[in-house]
Amino acid sequence: MTEMVNVQDAKTRMSELLARVERGEDFIIARSGKPVATLRAVDPAPRRELGFAPGAELPDSFWEPLDDEALAAWSL
């Protein structure tokens, strides 16, 4: 069963509550005995693949420095 915790108690014991949430517990935060919010663990973000275009092949020239004309065109 989910434990209900009053706001003031939650503020005082936040570190303890977060440790318990990390172990899988959920809490209801209440104000004057009325439920307001739920404190629960979030799902970890999925691992992202490095790169802006997965699977795309870039030519080696992509990594070469730009010449002066190209730099001037980009105002660099």
PyRosetta script that sets phi, psi and omega in degrees:
from pyrosetta import init, pose_from_sequence

init()
pose = pose_from_sequence("MTEMVNVQDAKTRMSELLARVERGEDFIIARSGKPVATLRAVDPAPRRELGFAPGAELPDSFWEPLDDEALAAWSL")
pose.set_psi(1, 142.4)
pose.set_omega(1, -179.4)
pose.set_phi(2, -76.5)
pose.set_psi(2, 131.8)
pose.set_omega(2, -178.9)
pose.set_phi(3, -84.4)
pose.set_psi(3, 137.2)
pose.set_omega(3, 176.3)
pose.set_phi(4, -96.4)
pose.set_psi(4, 132.5)
pose.set_omega(4, -177.5)
pose.set_phi(5, -127.1)
pose.set_psi(5, 131.1)
pose.set_omega(5, 177.6)
pose.set_phi(6, -70.7)
pose.set_psi(6, 154.1)
pose.set_omega(6, -175.6)
pose.set_phi(7, -55.0)
pose.set_psi(7, -50.1)
pose.set_omega(7, -177.7)
pose.set_phi(8, -61.2)
pose.set_psi(8, -41.7)
pose.set_omega(8, 178.2)
pose.set_phi(9, -64.9)
pose.set_psi(9, -40.1)
pose.set_omega(9, 178.9)
pose.set_phi(10, -63.6)
pose.set_psi(10, -40.7)
pose.set_omega(10, 178.9)
pose.set_phi(11, -63.1)
pose.set_psi(11, -40.6)
pose.set_omega(11, -178.0)
pose.set_phi(12, -70.2)
pose.set_psi(12, -35.9)
pose.set_omega(12, -173.4)
pose.set_phi(13, -110.9)
pose.set_psi(13, 23.4)
pose.set_omega(13, -172.6)
pose.set_phi(14, -55.9)
pose.set_psi(14, -44.3)
pose.set_omega(14, -179.6)
pose.set_phi(15, -60.9)
pose.set_psi(15, -43.3)
pose.set_omega(15, 178.3)
pose.set_phi(16, -64.2)
pose.set_psi(16, -44.1)
pose.set_omega(16, 180.0)
pose.set_phi(17, -62.8)
pose.set_psi(17, -41.6)
pose.set_omega(17, 179.4)
pose.set_phi(18, -64.3)
pose.set_psi(18, -38.2)
pose.set_omega(18, 177.2)
pose.set_phi(19, -63.0)
pose.set_psi(19, -40.4)
pose.set_omega(19, 179.4)
pose.set_phi(20, -70.1)
pose.set_psi(20, -35.1)
pose.set_omega(20, 176.1)
pose.set_phi(21, -63.2)
pose.set_psi(21, -40.8)
pose.set_omega(21, 178.2)
pose.set_phi(22, -61.7)
pose.set_psi(22, -26.7)
pose.set_omega(22, 178.0)
pose.set_phi(23, -86.9)
pose.set_psi(23, 1.2)
pose.set_omega(23, 173.8)
pose.set_phi(24, 110.4)
pose.set_psi(24, -0.1)
pose.set_omega(24, 179.7)
pose.set_phi(25, -83.6)
pose.set_psi(25, 154.0)
pose.set_omega(25, 174.6)
pose.set_phi(26, -118.1)
pose.set_psi(26, 152.5)
pose.set_omega(26, 178.4)
pose.set_phi(27, -135.3)
pose.set_psi(27, 149.5)
pose.set_omega(27, 171.0)
pose.set_phi(28, -105.4)
pose.set_psi(28, 127.0)
pose.set_omega(28, 176.9)
pose.set_phi(29, -93.4)
pose.set_psi(29, 127.8)
pose.set_omega(29, -176.2)
pose.set_phi(30, -122.4)
pose.set_psi(30, 149.8)
pose.set_omega(30, 173.4)
pose.set_phi(31, -117.5)
pose.set_psi(31, 119.9)
pose.set_omega(31, -177.5)
pose.set_phi(32, 55.5)
pose.set_psi(32, 38.2)
pose.set_omega(32, 177.1)
pose.set_phi(33, 80.4)
pose.set_psi(33, -0.2)
pose.set_omega(33, 180.0)
pose.set_phi(34, -104.4)
pose.set_psi(34, 125.8)
pose.set_omega(34, -179.6)
pose.set_phi(35, -57.9)
pose.set_psi(35, 134.9)
pose.set_omega(35, -179.5)
pose.set_phi(36, -121.5)
pose.set_psi(36, -40.9)
pose.set_omega(36, -174.3)
pose.set_phi(37, -150.5)
pose.set_psi(37, 164.3)
pose.set_omega(37, 176.0)
pose.set_phi(38, -114.2)
pose.set_psi(38, 135.2)
pose.set_omega(38, 175.6)
pose.set_phi(39, -108.6)
pose.set_psi(39, 112.3)
pose.set_omega(39, -179.4)
pose.set_phi(40, -148.2)
pose.set_psi(40, 161.9)
pose.set_omega(40, -179.4)
pose.set_phi(41, -69.8)
pose.set_psi(41, 148.6)
pose.set_omega(41, 176.0)
pose.set_phi(42, -94.4)
pose.set_psi(42, 154.1)
pose.set_omega(42, 175.0)
pose.set_phi(43, -72.5)
pose.set_psi(43, 137.3)
pose.set_omega(43, 178.9)
pose.set_phi(44, -63.6)
pose.set_psi(44, 145.6)
pose.set_omega(44, 178.9)
pose.set_phi(45, -65.3)
pose.set_psi(45, 140.2)
pose.set_omega(45, 177.9)
pose.set_phi(46, -65.0)
pose.set_psi(46, 148.2)
pose.set_omega(46, 179.0)
pose.set_phi(47, -66.4)
pose.set_psi(47, 132.7)
pose.set_omega(47, -178.6)
pose.set_phi(48, -97.8)
pose.set_psi(48, 143.7)
pose.set_omega(48, 177.1)
pose.set_phi(49, -79.7)
pose.set_psi(49, 135.3)
pose.set_omega(49, -179.8)
pose.set_phi(50, -68.6)
pose.set_psi(50, 133.9)
pose.set_omega(50, 176.1)
pose.set_phi(51, 117.4)
pose.set_psi(51, 156.3)
pose.set_omega(51, -178.3)
pose.set_phi(52, -92.5)
pose.set_psi(52, -17.0)
pose.set_omega(52, 179.9)
pose.set_phi(53, -139.4)
pose.set_psi(53, 81.4)
pose.set_omega(53, -176.8)
pose.set_phi(54, -53.6)
pose.set_psi(54, 132.4)
pose.set_omega(54, 177.0)
pose.set_phi(55, 87.6)
pose.set_psi(55, -13.5)
pose.set_omega(55, -179.0)
pose.set_phi(56, -76.6)
pose.set_psi(56, 139.8)
pose.set_omega(56, 178.2)
pose.set_phi(57, -98.8)
pose.set_psi(57, 129.7)
pose.set_omega(57, 177.4)
pose.set_phi(58, -104.3)
pose.set_psi(58, 139.6)
pose.set_omega(58, 177.1)
pose.set_phi(59, -68.9)
pose.set_psi(59, 154.5)
pose.set_omega(59, 179.3)
pose.set_phi(60, -58.9)
pose.set_psi(60, -29.2)
pose.set_omega(60, -179.3)
pose.set_phi(61, -65.0)
pose.set_psi(61, -18.9)
pose.set_omega(61, 178.8)
pose.set_phi(62, -58.4)
pose.set_psi(62, -34.6)
pose.set_omega(62, -175.0)
pose.set_phi(63, -90.2)
pose.set_psi(63, -3.5)
pose.set_omega(63, -179.5)
pose.set_phi(64, -77.1)
pose.set_psi(64, 148.6)
pose.set_omega(64, 178.6)
pose.set_phi(65, -62.2)
pose.set_psi(65, 149.7)
pose.set_omega(65, 177.1)
pose.set_phi(66, -75.4)
pose.set_psi(66, 148.8)
pose.set_omega(66, 176.8)
pose.set_phi(67, -79.0)
pose.set_psi(67, 171.1)
pose.set_omega(67, -176.0)
pose.set_phi(68, -58.7)
pose.set_psi(68, -37.5)
pose.set_omega(68, -179.6)
pose.set_phi(69, -64.9)
pose.set_psi(69, -42.9)
pose.set_omega(69, 178.7)
pose.set_phi(70, -67.3)
pose.set_psi(70, -39.9)
pose.set_omega(70, 177.8)
pose.set_phi(71, -63.0)
pose.set_psi(71, -40.7)
pose.set_omega(71, 178.2)
pose.set_phi(72, -65.0)
pose.set_psi(72, -38.0)
pose.set_omega(72, 179.0)
pose.set_phi(73, -63.6)
pose.set_psi(73, -31.4)
pose.set_omega(73, 179.4)
pose.set_phi(74, -94.2)
pose.set_psi(74, 4.3)
pose.set_omega(74, -179.1)
pose.set_phi(75, 57.1)
pose.set_psi(75, 42.9)
pose.set_omega(75, 179.5)
pose.set_phi(76, -106.4)
pose.dump_pdb("model.pdb")
